[in-house]
Amino acid sequence: MPTVNFSLEGKVAIVTGGSRGIGRSISIGLAEAGADVAIAARKPEALAEAVAAVQATGRRAIGVPTNVRRRDELKTLVEETKAELGRVDVLVNNAGTNPVFGPVQDIDDRAWDTIMNTNVRSPHILSNFVREAMLEQGEGGAIVNVSSVGGYRASDVIGGYSVSKAALIMLTQVQAKTWGKDGIRVNCIAPGLIKTDFARALWEDEKTLRIAEAESALHRIGQSDEMAGAVVYLASPASSFVTGQTLVLDGGRLL
């Protein structure tokens, strides 16, 4: 047995929001480490492309159309993964949303509920379903939640998003504290500003981009593929004694 084992050979992972951006990179990274992957997303075309990209690594992949705000679709996601791929060993709660760009007082009730239901309620519910599957297998597993540096640093333009991502960091700790006895490890990553369509409003704004680059120790923003390695680590035996932690991936901006 190797001293450091990053292999996910024989494992099955679910990635929500896995068709684009960070989620797509994570899906491919997990497959490159040996996992078969169930990708959950809403848009069929992007979902099909991501599935093909994972299959190109030589691993099995399925796409499950999923609106993560719907409990029944989250349950179906787990059931289809078990039926098609045999089991569930890894869950990456990556799906997120932020429909509002502006002061927190301008967020209406509907937008607030959308943010919280997608970014906090969904990971809670899906993790519960996955925990049940892991308990049936009796071998434990790993859950990785995708938060944000916004969970550590207040924002005057994406405040609701920041609140939700702070909640996700605490959810990670609570899940880890509660489920450790079941052999289920729960950790989190907190990306900084990453060049994705999701964050386009931020990095396309010249002032915001200049500030982000100047404040970063690496003097640049990140790329989607740079997030995948941390998730592979947290999902693999290499992190077998790590749980309840949040790994900040922001190029040193919070230093």
For each residue, the residues with C-beta under 8 A, 3 or more apart:
1: 5
2: 5
3:
4: 238
5: 1 2 236 237 238
6: 33 232 233 236 237 238
7: 33 34 236 237
8: 11 13 30 33 34 35 89 90 232 235 236
9: 33 34 35
10: 34
11: 8 34 35 36 89 90 235
12: 35 36 37 38 81 85 86 87 88 89 90
13: 8 27 30 35 36 37 38 88 89 90 91 92 235
14: 37 38 40 77 78 81 88 90 91 92 126 130
15: 18 23 26 27 30 37 38 39 40 92 94
16: 23 40 41 66 68 77 92 93 94 95 122 126
17: 20 21 22 23 40 41 68 94 95 96
18: 15 23 24 26 27 37 39 40 41 50 92 94
19: 23 24 39 41 43 46 47 49 50 63
20: 17 23 24 41 46 50 196 197 198
21: 17 24 25 194 196 197 198 224
22: 17 25 26 94 146 191 194 196 198 224 227
23: 15 16 17 18 19 20 26 27 39 41 50 92 94 95 146
24: 18 19 20 21 27 28 50 53 224
25: 21 22 28 29 224 225 227 228
26: 15 18 22 23 29 30 92 94 146 227 228 231
27: 13 15 18 23 24 30 31 37 39 50 53 54 61
28: 24 25 31 32 53 54 57 228
29: 25 26 32 33 225 228 229 231 232
30: 8 13 15 26 27 33 35 37 90 92 228 231 232 235
31: 27 28 34 35 36 37 54 57 58 59 61
32: 28 29 57 232
33: 6 7 8 9 29 30 232 235 236
34: 7 8 9 10 11 31 59
35: 8 9 11 12 13 30 31 59 89 90 235
36: 11 12 13 31 59 60 61 85
37: 12 13 14 15 18 27 30 31 54 59 60 61 62
38: 12 13 14 15 61 62 63 64 77 80 81 84 85
39: 15 18 19 23 27 47 50 51 54 61 62 63 64
40: 14 15 16 17 18 63 64 65 66 68 77 95
41: 16 17 18 19 20 23 46 47 50 63 65 66 95
42: 47 65 66 67
43: 19 46 47
44: 47 48 63 65
45: 48 49
46: 19 20 41 43 49 50
47: 19 39 41 42 43 44 50 51 63 65
48: 44 45 51 52 63
49: 19 45 46 52 53
50: 18 19 20 23 24 27 39 41 46 47 53 54 61 63
51: 39 47 48 54 55 61 62 63
52: 48 49 55 56
53: 24 27 28 49 50 56 57
54: 27 28 31 37 39 50 51 57 59 61
55: 51 52 58 59 60 61
56: 52 53
57: 28 31 32 53 54
58: 31 55
59: 31 34 35 36 37 54 55
60: 36 37 55 85
61: 27 31 36 37 38 39 50 51 54 55
62: 37 38 39 51 80 81 84 85
63: 19 38 39 40 41 44 47 48 50 51
64: 38 39 40 76 77 80 81
65: 40 41 42 44 47 73
66: 16 40 41 42 70 73 74 76 77
67: 42 70 73
68: 16 17 40 73 74 95 118 122 126
69: 114 117 118 121 122
70: 66 67 73 74
71: 74 75 125
72: 75 76
73: 65 66 67 68 70 76 77
74: 66 68 70 71 77 78 122 125 126 129
75: 71 72 78 79 129
76: 64 66 72 73 79 80
77: 14 16 38 40 64 66 73 74 80 81 126 129
78: 14 74 75 81 82 88 126 129 130 132 133
79: 75 76 82 83
80: 38 62 64 76 77 83 84
81: 12 14 38 62 64 77 78 84 85 88
82: 78 79 85 86 87 88 133
83: 79 80
84: 38 62 80 81
85: 12 36 38 60 62 81 82
86: 12 82
87: 12 82 133 137
88: 12 13 14 78 81 82 91 130 133 134 137 141
89: 8 11 12 13 35 134 137 139 141 142
90: 8 11 12 13 14 30 35 141 142 143 144 235
91: 13 14 88 126 127 130 141 142 143 144
92: 13 14 15 16 18 23 26 30 143 144 145 146 231 235
93: 16 122 123 126 127 143 144 145 146 168
94: 15 16 17 18 22 23 26 146
95: 16 17 23 40 41 68 118 122
96: 17 118 119 146 148 161 164 165 198
97: 114 115 118 119
98: 101 115 158 160 161 198
99: 111 114 115
100: 106 107 111 115 158 160 161
101: 98 157 158 201
102: 106 107 157
103: 106 156 157 159
104: 107 156 159 160
105:
106: 100 102 103
107: 100 102 104 111 112 115 159 160
108: 111 112
109: 112 113
110: 113 114
111: 99 100 107 108 114 115 160
112: 107 108 109 115 116 160
113: 109 110 116 117
114: 69 97 99 110 111 117 118
115: 97 98 99 100 107 111 112 118 119 160 161 163 164
116: 112 113 119 120 121 160 164 167
117: 69 113 114 120 121 122
118: 68 69 95 96 97 114 115 121 122 164
119: 96 97 115 116 122 123 161 164 165 167 168
120: 116 117 123 124 164 167 168 171
121: 69 116 117 118 124 125
122: 16 68 69 74 93 95 117 118 119 125 126
123: 93 119 120 126 127 145 168 171
124: 120 121 127 128 171
125: 71 74 121 122 128 129
126: 14 16 68 74 77 78 91 93 122 123 129 130
127: 91 93 123 124 130 131 143 175 186
128: 124 125 131 132
129: 74 75 77 78 125 126 132 133
130: 14 78 88 91 126 127 133 134 141 143
131: 127 128 134 135 179 182 184
132: 78 128 129 135 136
133: 78 82 87 88 129 130 136 137
134: 88 89 130 131 137 139 140 141 182 183 184
135: 131 132 138 182
136: 132 133
137: 87 88 89 133 134 141
138: 135
139: 89 134 183
140: 134 182 183 184 185
141: 88 89 90 91 130 134 137 183 184 185
142: 89 90 91 184 185 186 187 234 235 236 239
143: 90 91 92 93 127 130 175 184 185 186 187
144: 90 91 92 93 186 187 188 189 231 234 235
145: 92 93 123 168 169 171 172 186 187 188 189
146: 22 23 26 92 93 94 96 168 188 189 191
147: 150 151 165 166 168 169 172 188 189 190 246
148: 96 151 161 162 165 190 191 192
149: 152 153 190 191 192 193 248 250 253 254
150: 147 153 155 158 161 162 165 166
151: 147 148 162 165 166 167 168 169 190 246
152: 149 166 169 190 248 254
153: 149 150 162 254
154: 159 162
155: 150 158 159 161 162
156: 103 104 159
157: 101 102 103
158: 98 100 101 150 155 161 162
159: 103 104 107 154 155 156 162 163
160: 98 100 104 107 111 112 115 116 163 164
161: 96 98 100 115 119 148 150 155 158 164 165
162: 148 150 151 153 154 155 158 159 165 166
163: 115 159 160 166 167
164: 96 115 116 118 119 120 160 161 167 168
165: 96 119 147 148 150 151 161 162 168 169 190
166: 147 150 151 152 162 163 169 170
167: 116 119 120 151 163 164 170 171
168: 93 119 120 123 145 146 147 151 164 165 171 172 188
169: 145 147 151 152 165 166 172 173 188 190 246
170: 166 167 173 174
171: 120 123 124 145 167 168 174 175
172: 145 147 168 169 175 176 186 187 188 244 246
173: 169 170 176 177 244
174: 170 171 177 178
175: 127 143 171 172 178 179 184 186
176: 172 173 179 180 185 186 187 243 244
177: 173 174 180 244
178: 174 175
179: 131 175 176 182 184 186
180: 176 177 183 184 185 243
181:
182: 131 134 135 140 179
183: 134 139 140 141 180
184: 131 134 140 141 142 143 175 179 180
185: 140 141 142 143 176 180 234 239 240 242 243
186: 127 142 143 144 145 172 175 176 179 243 244
187: 142 143 144 145 172 176 234 239 242 243 244 245 246 247
188: 144 145 146 147 168 169 172 245 246 247
189: 144 145 146 147 227 230 231 234 246 247 248 249
190: 147 148 149 151 152 165 169 246 247 248 249 250
191: 22 146 148 149 194 222 227 249 250
192: 148 149 212 216 221 222 248 249 250 251 253 254
193: 149 199 202 203 208 209 212 221 222 250 253
194: 21 22 191 199 221 222 223 224 226 227
195: 199 203 221 222 223 224
196: 20 21 22 199 200 224
197: 20 21 200
198: 20 21 22 96 98
199: 193 194 195 196 202 203
200: 196 197 203 204
201: 101 204 205
202: 193 199 205 208 209 212
203: 193 195 199 200 208 209 212 221
204: 200 201 209
205: 201 202 208 209
206: 209 210
207: 210 211
208: 193 202 203 205 211 212
209: 193 202 203 204 205 206 212 213 221
210: 206 207 213 214
211: 207 208 214 215
212: 192 193 202 203 208 209 215 216 221 253
213: 209 210 216 219 220 221
214: 210 211 219
215: 211 212 253
216: 192 212 213 219 220 221 250 251 252 253
217: 251 252 253 255
218: 251 252
219: 213 214 216 251
220: 213 216 251
221: 192 193 194 195 203 209 212 213 216 251
222: 191 192 193 194 195 226 227 249 250 251
223: 194 195 226
224: 21 22 24 25 194 195 196 227 228
225: 25 29 228
226: 194 222 223 229 249
227: 22 25 26 189 191 194 222 224 230 231 249
228: 25 26 28 29 30 224 225 231 232
229: 29 226 232 233
230: 189 227 233 234 247 249
231: 26 29 30 92 144 189 227 228 234 235
232: 6 8 29 30 32 33 228 229 235 236
233: 6 229 230 236 238 239
234: 142 144 185 187 189 230 231 239 242 247
235: 8 11 13 30 33 35 90 92 142 144 231 232 239
236: 5 6 7 8 33 142 232 233 239
237: 5 6 7 240
238: 4 5 6 233
239: 142 185 187 233 234 235 236 242
240: 185 237
241:
242: 185 187 234 239 245
243: 176 180 185 186 187
244: 172 173 176 177 186 187
245: 187 188 242
246: 147 151 169 172 187 188 189 190
247: 187 188 189 190 230 234
248: 149 152 189 190 192 254
249: 189 190 191 192 222 226 227 230
250: 149 190 191 192 193 216 222 253 254
251: 192 216 217 218 219 220 221 222
252: 216 217 218 255
253: 149 192 193 212 215 216 217 250
254: 149 152 153 192 248 250
255: 217 252
